[in-house]
Amino acid sequence: MYNILRRKPYLSIILIVYKMPDQADKTLYSLSPAYQRGAKEKDYEVIVVENSSDNLLGAERATRHARNVRYFCRDEVQRTPVHAINFGASKARGTHLAIMIDGARMVSPGVVHNTLQVFRMAPKAAVSTLGYHIGHKLQQVAINEGYDETEEAKLLQGIRWPEDGYRLFEIAVLSGSCQGGFFKANSESNFIAMTMRRWNKLGGMDSRYNDFGGGNANLDLYKRLLGTPGIPFYLLFGEGSFHQFHGGVTTGTRSEERTLVYKQLTEQDIAIRGHDREAPNVRPILFGAVHPSVYRFIRVSLDKV
Amino acid sequence: MSTPLLSVIVIAYDMPRQALNTLISLSPAYQQAVNGDDYEVILVENRSGRNIDEDAIRRLPGNFRYFLRDEESVSPAAAINFGIGKAKGQFIGLMIDGARMITPGVIRYALMAFKLTPDAMALVPGYHLGEHEQQFHAEHGYDEDVEKRLLDEIDWQSNGYRLFDISCICGANPHGFFHPFMESNCFFVTKKVFEEIGGADERFNMPGGGALNLYLYYKIAMHHDTESYLLAGEGSFHQIHGGVTTSTKADRDDVLKRQGDQLDEILGHPFLSPRIELTLLGKIPTSALRYVLFSAKRGIDRAKRFAANGREYYEDDARKRGGGRAKSRLLDKQITFDQEVKP
């Protein structure tokens, strides 16, 4: 038939973890074949790279949900995940890889299958999904109003997660860097997928982003990928990655401290990229089935156009 | 020319201007990012007093084949089966009403759906040119001249996606993308599936085939192998002509009733639009965003109704596969996390 001669895509998902064992545990469950619909264990692997800390996830917890998880713990002298990502990618066996820079972001149940479907259809594509924050406000705002892990646990219990992972959309808002929604430019994604060849051509993450949380390294990767001439860009608009609250740099610190950190990160970003820092304005090809809980985000996205 | 992958069959009767526009919209000069050798277009015309200009077809770029038939029946069913018989491709596109022109990404995305799975059914949403559904146009002073002027104004051959700017949503699917579709006037499926459902049932003997198109859509959507893809950024656009249900007729309701009765009788049960989950595929042009917004609003209303009633959203998915589908299954084992709040 039409597709018989194509090489089957195999996806390596690189997940970075640092001081967030409980959140990463849920994220790993959300990536497991038990939760992912239509995805077969043999079609993908998850490579967990944990930067050493006094609050470890550890190998046993990392691998408890699925057999297609490989775990690496490394000592890192800089406060950035970029080296961990490049390390994880060097271990990847896939034809394609997906970068998840923040292990605290769990995903909806069709991310893996739909990504593989896109690569079956368009092997050289770039694929991403939008980022959301769990809660009714952005977590960097909510934290100032008392939002914490206990509040989040109540929200997750309210939708009986993980029974139907699409219900995460009911308790989420678009994250700050994805305010463009489905029809306008966004700055980044916590699930950025491409061919291994493209990753190598891009040179992986820019290791100069050596500050808190990698600073704007993920935005830089996203922009460089979508800026590749002629690359088809697919947005899994019926899927998402959902940030769980933890003491992260930009979402889990209080406002005064965050402002200082942002300033520092922006200065570094300008030093690396110059002033060409606009979000990549590429109209995506939409792909995927749409759970009813996503409809309101379609509406929100259109209100922005 | 190598054997085409796809054969698009267009049926026409007494609509030469409209059918020619439709063929132009199918040509590789208008369709974007396609290889002209990948598909052929078969026009089957039932002879009337106004047949299409065959020379105009010859002048079009692409692989067009034209068959003019003498048909006693007022139905297109036999013409469809004739066209299928001529098709060289393993995939079939069917446009039962030759008056429907399409947007420039239809062939590209239909072929992409078949890259995903040969069991794809790719479905193009339908629209009517003009501000109102055409069966009511006479009351609004809409006629062929007005339509021609609208098409000229947008220079449609150069700006195919501007067809969305001069159209309205089709009454056959009045609630948009996130409600069950009743039919599609431009869909794609394997020839094998088309044959397995028995082709176009020639018992649909009413003018225009009656509800034949609903029957075909229903049978293919409910076929146990098919996966349905909605090309949400594309459209098929009905041009005004003296068709059966799209012209002003005092007895329109009566005609629809008789068509519905025949459909139920041939199906063997009352017709309900298939409640299956569609996978959306495609780029949404700015001109189509208003239809996406409309669809989302209607979808939100439907989701609320279903949640209030506790109804299954895609109940036919389980039915067509003889059991639960991935989307509706519950987790088979319970898992515990440290951060859960105990009640």
HADDOCK unambig.tbl for C-alpha pairs under 7 A between the chains (distance, minus, plus):
assign (segid A and resid 2 and name CA) (segid B and resid 115 and name CA) 6.35 0.50 0.50
assign (segid A and resid 3 and name CA) (segid B and resid 115 and name CA) 5.47 0.50 0.50
assign (segid A and resid 22 and name CA) (segid B and resid 338 and name CA) 6.65 0.50 0.50
assign (segid A and resid 22 and name CA) (segid B and resid 339 and name CA) 6.88 0.50 0.50
assign (segid A and resid 37 and name CA) (segid B and resid 326 and name CA) 6.01 0.50 0.50
assign (segid A and resid 38 and name CA) (segid B and resid 326 and name CA) 6.85 0.50 0.50
assign (segid A and resid 117 and name CA) (segid B and resid 116 and name CA) 6.45 0.50 0.50
assign (segid A and resid 120 and name CA) (segid B and resid 116 and name CA) 6.10 0.50 0.50
assign (segid A and resid 121 and name CA) (segid B and resid 112 and name CA) 6.10 0.50 0.50
assign (segid A and resid 121 and name CA) (segid B and resid 115 and name CA) 5.30 0.50 0.50
assign (segid A and resid 121 and name CA) (segid B and resid 116 and name CA) 5.36 0.50 0.50
assign (segid A and resid 153 and name CA) (segid B and resid 339 and name CA) 6.20 0.50 0.50
assign (segid A and resid 153 and name CA) (segid B and resid 340 and name CA) 5.55 0.50 0.50
assign (segid A and resid 153 and name CA) (segid B and resid 341 and name CA) 5.94 0.50 0.50
assign (segid A and resid 154 and name CA) (segid B and resid 341 and name CA) 6.21 0.50 0.50
assign (segid A and resid 163 and name CA) (segid B and resid 330 and name CA) 6.02 0.50 0.50
assign (segid A and resid 163 and name CA) (segid B and resid 331 and name CA) 5.94 0.50 0.50
assign (segid A and resid 284 and name CA) (segid B and resid 283 and name CA) 6.14 0.50 0.50
assign (segid A and resid 285 and name CA) (segid B and resid 282 and name CA) 4.91 0.50 0.50
assign (segid A and resid 285 and name CA) (segid B and resid 283 and name CA) 4.22 0.50 0.50
assign (segid A and resid 286 and name CA) (segid B and resid 280 and name CA) 6.83 0.50 0.50
assign (segid A and resid 286 and name CA) (segid B and resid 281 and name CA) 5.59 0.50 0.50
assign (segid A and resid 286 and name CA) (segid B and resid 282 and name CA) 5.26 0.50 0.50
assign (segid A and resid 286 and name CA) (segid B and resid 283 and name CA) 5.80 0.50 0.50
assign (segid A and resid 287 and name CA) (segid B and resid 279 and name CA) 6.99 0.50 0.50
assign (segid A and resid 287 and name CA) (segid B and resid 280 and name CA) 5.39 0.50 0.50
assign (segid A and resid 287 and name CA) (segid B and resid 281 and name CA) 4.66 0.50 0.50
assign (segid A and resid 287 and name CA) (segid B and resid 282 and name CA) 6.65 0.50 0.50
assign (segid A and resid 288 and name CA) (segid B and resid 279 and name CA) 4.87 0.50 0.50
assign (segid A and resid 288 and name CA) (segid B and resid 280 and name CA) 5.24 0.50 0.50
assign (segid A and resid 288 and name CA) (segid B and resid 281 and name CA) 6.72 0.50 0.50
assign (segid A and resid 289 and name CA) (segid B and resid 277 and name CA) 6.88 0.50 0.50
assign (segid A and resid 289 and name CA) (segid B and resid 278 and name CA) 5.86 0.50 0.50
assign (segid A and resid 289 and name CA) (segid B and resid 279 and name CA) 4.07 0.50 0.50
assign (segid A and resid 289 and name CA) (segid B and resid 280 and name CA) 5.82 0.50 0.50
assign (segid A and resid 292 and name CA) (segid B and resid 303 and name CA) 5.98 0.50 0.50
assign (segid A and resid 295 and name CA) (segid B and resid 296 and name CA) 5.31 0.50 0.50
assign (segid A and resid 295 and name CA) (segid B and resid 299 and name CA) 6.66 0.50 0.50
assign (segid A and resid 295 and name CA) (segid B and resid 300 and name CA) 6.12 0.50 0.50
assign (segid A and resid 296 and name CA) (segid B and resid 300 and name CA) 6.92 0.50 0.50
assign (segid A and resid 298 and name CA) (segid B and resid 296 and name CA) 6.40 0.50 0.50
assign (segid A and resid 299 and name CA) (segid B and resid 293 and name CA) 5.97 0.50 0.50
assign (segid A and resid 299 and name CA) (segid B and resid 296 and name CA) 6.10 0.50 0.50
assign (segid A and resid 302 and name CA) (segid B and resid 293 and name CA) 6.54 0.50 0.50
